[in-house]
Amino acid sequence: MRKLFCILLCLCTLTACGGSRTASGDADKPRIVVTIFPLYDWTRQILGAHAADVDLTLLLRNGTDMHSYQPTVDDMILIADADLFIYVGGESDAWVQDALKGASGLALNLMDTLGGALREEEALPGMEAEPEAETAYDEHIWLSLKNAQRCCVEIASMLDIMDFVSIEDAKAEGYASPFFVFSHNADKYTVKMMELDARYRDTVQTAPLKSILFADRFPFRYLAGDYGLDVYAAFQGCSAETEASFETIAFLSGKLDELSLPAVLTTESADGKLAETIIRTSGRPETEILSMNSMQSVTEAEIASGINYLSVMEANLGILSRALGVT
């Protein structure tokens, strides 16, 4: 019944999009386009042995940041001609509405599937003030392992609906029908996410500290919320600001002293200068600068080297452990 409901819901409510030539250019394969790396990796993991049966394209390549991305004409054609288009659905994806006009395939807006799990962007104490704007939900949904599990279930349902696995192949894999192949793959994959989620929870619960400080944008709101961490940061997750005020630097330096934090955190794209300034202004010159990977600008070279969503989240757990004083 649940599967039938998912099918009807997807067919009745999902915005349409269509099929186009992807990186491999094989017109005989189902063509799937995804915007950012976490979605790309989830999809290829769920495809499993059938990854070679589809033409899967990552749209934001070569380290392009989702916040500054603007689609080219070729990108728009690629999306309009895809059999399935998967995207986050936040403010950075405002351009998608135009890209989907006149398309005929399926589209999956992952933020739409999360409902009450979404969290609003918020101004943390000491953070640089943002211009007055309408309330927006934080779009960095993939940095929650709990959200990731739900997103994978939705992606698997869409892949099952596409129905491109033959009955013979399904039977060879031990299924009476090809209809549940990808849902089964998602079940196996999300077990790994659940195990890593439990490790995050145990690490935070036993850590001597419960606070982290970001000398940077803070895209880890979902992760921090999942485990009850207190956070201090210079900028909101989607902020375009790069220069912190004296007041923000003074506030964060004071928190570094007050909480005796062993590390100041940044994202992977930061140059570290603000972190250095905060440490220099504080009374803790021995403080480390550590970087957590938000996966907003993964390069093709990193993908070729074998990087995947779980390996990044595993590495982030190691960094978080050090920032919380776990030795």
C-alpha positions as CSV (number, residue, x, y, z in Angstrom):
1,M,0.0,0.0,0.0
2,R,2.8,2.4,0.8
3,K,4.4,1.8,-2.5
4,L,1.2,2.4,-4.3
5,F,0.6,5.6,-2.4
6,C,4.1,6.8,-3.3
7,I,3.4,6.2,-7.0
8,L,0.2,8.0,-7.0
9,L,1.7,10.9,-5.0
10,C,4.6,11.2,-7.3
11,L,2.6,11.0,-10.5
12,C,0.0,13.5,-9.2
13,T,2.1,16.1,-7.4
14,L,5.7,16.1,-8.7
15,T,6.7,18.8,-11.1
16,A,7.5,17.4,-14.5
17,C,10.8,17.5,-16.2
18,G,12.2,15.6,-19.2
19,G,15.2,13.7,-20.7
20,S,18.4,14.9,-22.5
21,R,21.9,13.8,-23.5
22,T,24.1,13.4,-20.5
23,A,27.8,13.0,-20.0
24,S,27.8,9.5,-21.7
25,G,25.3,10.7,-24.4
26,D,23.6,7.2,-24.6
27,A,20.1,8.0,-25.8
28,D,18.9,4.5,-25.1
29,K,19.4,4.7,-21.4
30,P,17.1,6.5,-18.8
31,R,18.7,9.9,-18.2
32,I,18.9,11.2,-14.7
33,V,20.3,14.7,-13.8
34,V,21.0,15.7,-10.2
35,T,22.2,19.1,-9.0
36,I,24.8,18.5,-6.2
37,F,27.2,15.7,-5.1
38,P,25.3,14.3,-2.1
39,L,22.3,13.7,-4.3
40,Y,24.5,12.2,-7.1
41,D,26.1,9.8,-4.7
42,W,22.9,8.7,-3.0
43,T,21.5,8.0,-6.5
44,R,24.4,5.9,-7.7
45,Q,24.5,4.0,-4.4
46,I,20.8,3.2,-4.7
47,L,21.2,2.2,-8.4
48,G,23.8,-0.3,-7.3
49,A,24.5,-2.9,-9.9
50,H,22.2,-0.9,-12.3
51,A,24.3,2.2,-12.3
52,A,25.6,1.3,-15.7
53,D,22.0,1.0,-17.0
54,V,21.3,4.7,-16.7
55,D,22.9,8.0,-17.9
56,L,23.6,9.8,-14.6
57,T,24.8,13.4,-14.7
58,L,26.0,15.6,-11.9
59,L,25.1,19.2,-12.9
60,L,27.3,21.2,-10.5
61,R,30.8,19.9,-11.3
62,N,34.3,21.3,-11.0
63,G,33.8,22.7,-7.5
64,T,30.9,25.0,-8.4
65,D,29.2,26.3,-5.3
66,M,25.4,25.8,-5.3
67,H,24.9,29.3,-3.9
68,S,26.5,31.0,-6.9
69,Y,25.5,28.6,-9.6
70,Q,23.7,29.9,-12.6
71,P,22.7,27.3,-15.3
72,T,24.0,27.6,-18.8
73,V,21.7,27.1,-21.9
74,D,23.2,23.6,-22.2
75,D,22.3,22.9,-18.6
76,M,18.8,24.0,-19.1
77,I,18.4,21.7,-22.1
78,L,20.0,18.9,-20.2
79,I,17.4,19.3,-17.4
80,A,14.4,19.7,-19.7
81,D,15.4,16.5,-21.6
82,A,16.0,14.4,-18.5
83,D,13.8,11.4,-17.5
84,L,14.3,12.3,-13.9
85,F,15.7,15.5,-12.3
86,I,16.6,15.5,-8.6
87,Y,17.3,18.8,-6.8
88,V,17.4,20.2,-3.2
89,G,14.6,22.8,-3.6
90,G,15.9,25.6,-1.5
91,E,16.6,29.3,-2.3
92,S,19.7,28.4,-4.3
93,D,17.5,26.4,-6.6
94,A,15.2,29.3,-7.5
95,W,16.3,28.9,-11.1
96,V,14.8,25.4,-11.4
97,Q,11.3,26.7,-11.9
98,D,12.3,28.1,-15.3
99,A,14.3,25.0,-16.2
100,L,11.3,22.8,-15.7
101,K,8.9,24.8,-17.9
102,G,7.7,22.6,-20.8
103,A,9.5,19.5,-19.6
104,S,7.9,16.1,-19.7
105,G,9.8,13.8,-17.3
106,L,9.8,13.5,-13.5
107,A,11.3,15.9,-11.0
108,L,12.0,15.4,-7.3
109,N,12.2,18.3,-4.9
110,L,13.8,16.8,-1.8
111,M,12.9,19.7,0.6
112,D,9.3,19.1,-0.3
113,T,9.5,15.5,0.9
114,L,10.9,16.4,4.4
115,G,8.0,18.4,5.7
116,G,8.3,19.0,9.4
117,A,12.0,18.0,9.4
118,L,12.9,21.3,7.8
119,R,14.6,23.9,9.9
120,E,14.4,27.7,9.4
121,E,17.6,29.7,8.9
122,E,18.3,31.5,12.2
123,A,20.6,34.2,13.4
124,L,22.9,32.8,16.1
125,P,24.2,35.0,19.0
126,G,27.1,37.2,17.7
127,M,26.4,36.3,14.1
128,E,26.6,39.0,11.4
129,A,23.1,40.4,10.8
130,E,21.5,39.5,7.5
131,P,19.2,41.9,5.6
132,E,15.6,41.7,6.5
133,A,14.0,38.9,4.4
134,E,11.2,36.4,4.4
135,T,11.7,33.4,6.6
136,A,13.6,30.7,4.7
137,Y,14.3,27.1,5.4
138,D,17.9,26.0,5.6
139,E,18.6,24.1,2.4
140,H,21.6,22.1,3.6
141,I,19.4,19.1,4.2
142,W,22.0,16.5,3.3
143,L,24.2,17.3,6.3
144,S,21.7,15.4,8.5
145,L,22.0,11.7,8.3
146,K,18.4,11.4,9.3
147,N,17.3,13.6,6.4
148,A,19.6,11.7,4.1
149,Q,17.8,8.4,4.9
150,R,14.4,9.9,4.1
151,C,15.7,11.4,0.9
152,C,17.1,8.1,-0.2
153,V,13.7,6.4,0.3
154,E,12.1,9.1,-2.0
155,I,14.8,8.7,-4.7
156,A,14.4,4.9,-4.6
157,S,10.6,5.3,-5.1
158,M,11.2,7.4,-8.1
159,L,13.7,5.0,-9.6
160,D,11.2,2.1,-9.0
161,I,8.5,4.1,-10.8
162,M,10.8,4.5,-13.8
163,D,10.7,0.7,-14.2
164,F,13.8,0.2,-16.3
165,V,14.9,-3.1,-14.7
166,S,13.9,-6.1,-16.7
167,I,12.0,-9.0,-15.1
168,E,14.9,-11.3,-16.0
169,D,17.4,-9.1,-14.2
170,A,15.2,-8.7,-11.2
171,K,14.8,-12.5,-10.9
172,A,18.5,-13.0,-11.3
173,E,18.9,-10.7,-8.2
174,G,16.4,-12.7,-6.3
175,Y,13.3,-10.5,-6.8
176,A,9.9,-11.8,-8.1
177,S,9.3,-8.3,-9.6
178,P,11.6,-5.5,-10.7
179,F,9.4,-3.0,-8.9
180,F,11.2,-3.1,-5.5
181,V,14.8,-3.4,-6.6
182,F,15.8,0.2,-5.7
183,S,13.8,0.4,-2.5
184,H,15.7,-2.7,-1.4
185,N,19.0,-1.1,-2.3
186,A,18.0,2.0,-0.4
187,D,17.1,-0.1,2.6
188,K,20.6,-1.6,2.6
189,Y,22.3,1.8,2.1
190,T,20.3,3.6,4.8
191,V,21.3,1.0,7.3
192,K,24.9,2.3,7.0
193,M,23.6,5.9,7.5
194,M,21.7,4.7,10.7
195,E,24.9,3.1,12.0
196,L,26.9,6.3,11.4
197,D,24.1,8.4,12.9
198,A,24.4,6.3,16.1
199,R,28.1,6.9,16.2
200,Y,27.6,10.6,15.9
201,R,25.0,10.5,18.8
202,D,27.3,8.4,21.0
203,T,30.3,10.7,20.3
204,V,28.4,13.9,21.2
205,Q,26.8,12.3,24.3
206,T,30.1,11.2,25.7
207,A,32.2,14.3,24.6
208,P,33.4,16.7,27.4
209,L,32.2,19.7,25.3
210,K,28.8,20.3,23.7
211,S,29.6,23.6,21.8
212,I,31.3,24.3,18.5
213,L,32.5,27.6,17.0
214,F,32.5,28.3,13.2
215,A,34.6,31.1,11.9
216,D,32.7,30.9,8.6
217,R,29.3,30.3,7.1
218,F,27.4,27.7,9.1
219,P,25.7,25.1,6.8
220,F,25.6,22.4,9.6
221,R,22.4,23.5,11.3
222,Y,20.7,20.2,10.7
223,L,23.7,18.2,12.0
224,A,24.0,20.4,15.1
225,G,20.3,20.1,15.7
226,D,20.2,16.3,15.4
227,Y,22.7,16.0,18.3
228,G,21.8,18.9,20.4
229,L,25.0,20.9,19.9
230,D,25.3,24.6,20.9
231,V,26.8,26.6,18.0
232,Y,28.4,30.0,17.6
233,A,29.2,31.2,14.0
234,A,30.2,34.2,12.0
235,F,27.6,33.9,9.2
236,Q,24.4,32.1,8.3
237,G,24.7,29.0,6.1
238,C,23.8,30.7,2.8
239,S,25.4,34.1,3.6
240,A,27.3,35.8,0.9
241,E,29.3,37.8,3.5
242,T,33.0,37.2,3.8
243,E,34.1,40.1,6.1
244,A,33.1,39.9,9.8
245,S,32.7,43.0,11.9
246,F,34.8,43.8,14.9
247,E,31.8,43.0,17.1
248,T,31.4,39.5,15.7
249,I,35.2,38.8,16.0
250,A,35.2,40.0,19.6
251,F,32.1,37.9,20.4
252,L,33.5,34.7,18.9
253,S,37.0,35.3,20.5
254,G,35.3,35.8,23.9
255,K,33.3,32.5,23.4
256,L,36.5,30.7,22.5
257,D,38.1,31.8,25.8
258,E,35.0,31.3,27.9
259,L,34.3,27.7,26.7
260,S,38.0,26.7,26.3
261,L,37.3,25.2,22.9
262,P,40.2,23.2,21.4
263,A,39.4,24.1,17.8
264,V,37.8,26.7,15.6
265,L,35.9,25.2,12.7
266,T,35.6,26.3,9.0
267,T,34.0,24.8,5.9
268,E,36.1,23.3,3.2
269,S,36.1,26.4,1.0
270,A,37.3,28.9,3.7
271,D,40.8,30.4,3.5
272,G,41.1,30.3,7.3
273,K,41.9,34.1,7.7
274,L,38.9,34.8,9.9
275,A,39.6,31.8,12.1
276,E,43.2,33.0,12.5
277,T,42.0,36.5,13.5
278,I,39.6,35.1,16.1
279,I,42.3,32.9,17.6
280,R,44.8,35.8,17.6
281,T,42.2,38.0,19.3
282,S,41.5,35.4,22.0
283,G,43.8,34.2,24.7
284,R,44.1,30.7,23.2
285,P,46.9,30.8,20.6
286,E,47.2,27.0,20.7
287,T,43.7,26.6,19.2
288,E,43.5,24.4,16.1
289,I,41.7,25.4,12.9
290,L,39.8,22.4,11.6
291,S,37.7,22.1,8.5
292,M,34.4,20.2,8.1
293,N,33.3,19.3,4.6
294,S,29.8,20.5,3.6
295,M,30.0,18.9,0.2
296,Q,28.8,22.1,-1.5
297,S,31.6,22.2,-4.0
298,V,32.9,18.7,-4.7
299,T,35.2,18.5,-7.8
300,E,35.3,15.8,-10.5
301,A,38.9,15.0,-9.3
302,E,37.6,14.2,-5.8
303,I,34.8,12.0,-7.2
304,A,37.4,10.2,-9.4
305,S,39.5,9.6,-6.3
306,G,36.7,7.7,-4.7
307,I,35.0,10.2,-2.4
308,N,31.5,9.4,-1.4
309,Y,28.8,10.8,0.9
310,L,29.4,8.4,3.8
311,S,33.2,8.8,3.7
312,V,32.8,12.5,4.0
313,M,30.4,12.2,6.9
314,E,32.7,9.8,8.5
315,A,35.6,12.2,8.2
316,N,33.4,15.0,9.5
317,L,32.7,12.9,12.6
318,G,36.4,12.7,13.3
319,I,36.8,16.5,13.0
320,L,33.7,17.0,15.2
321,S,35.2,14.7,17.8
322,R,38.4,16.7,18.0
323,A,36.4,20.0,18.2
324,L,34.4,18.6,21.2
325,G,37.5,17.7,23.0
326,V,37.4,13.9,22.4
327,T,40.9,12.5,22.7
